[in-house]
Amino acid sequence: MSTQQTVTEEQVYAALKKCMDPEIPVNVVDLGLIYGVKVADGKDVDIKMTMTTRGCPLHDTLVSDVKRYVGKVNGVANVNVNIVWDPPWSLEKMNQDVREKIGFGRPQLRFQIDYEKSKPMKTGRFSKQDDDGSLILANNKDQGFMVNEAIVEFWNACDGTKTINEITDQFSAKLGLPRQQVEQEAVQLLQQLLEAELLKA
């Protein structure tokens, strides 16, 4: 008789709950990014997931994190992650308790910003954790947010001298990406940093 351990969907979901989205400190399950999990032959895991936005710069990071965490489950042989865009992700897919906890449950005033005139100014401070090298931005209330290098770079670019349009142009040229795509990302990031009180508009 084989003593091969059979992997269950529950174990996969438990592993996925350790995988956090770097933009919002919430795991991918509560965020509603996981659309399905299948375990074939008790060892091969197929995961269907989506991203919050199509141009998400953290796309690859998140996929490799998911593979790493699920791969640690005892008995898992292969992990296949299939990114899907239909149905598109929305805030409604998020766990309601989590949504309210991080402030999405309350009606948010989406910041009305003039992209041509407003010059966002960073506030708070940046630090790097010694133990695991993770990057943290903390606001003046000492609330810390885990971020990645792209977010830190964007935050640093908001030095009060450039308009949002100028910052978008700068990143579009630097990354070699279409301006429209960069603008979508920049606006989303801007909203998140303003909500986290890491920027002043």
C-alpha angles and dihedrals in degrees: 000000000000117000091201107146113235114227115223130208088240090061091049092050090048089054092046090055087066091058111091129198104237093215095054115024093235128110119253094249096054089042089060095238095127111085097175148344126209127181115204122198089355092283114053114082124204115191124190111200142157137206130237090243134014095234092047107156089205093059096110094040092054094047092050091047091052091050092047096050096043090044089061092062109110111258098016113137107174132013118200119186117198115193113211131182099195120111091027117231119257136173089260089070091063121099103267096224091052091045091055093043093058093042102257091113093067118073103268122214099227102219114256103219131175102225092198098050109022114094107195116216122207118235133183124036142283125229138171120220113237096211102054105005093242117158120235132190113196125192125218090272088060093248107149126212125194109231140167131237093267091057092047090050091051091046090050090050088059094080097141094258101087133060120232089255091054092049090049091050090049094053094041090057094042096048095037090230129137111275093233092057092047092047091054090052093043093051092048091048091046091054091049094048091047091050090048088051092239093122137042115212 
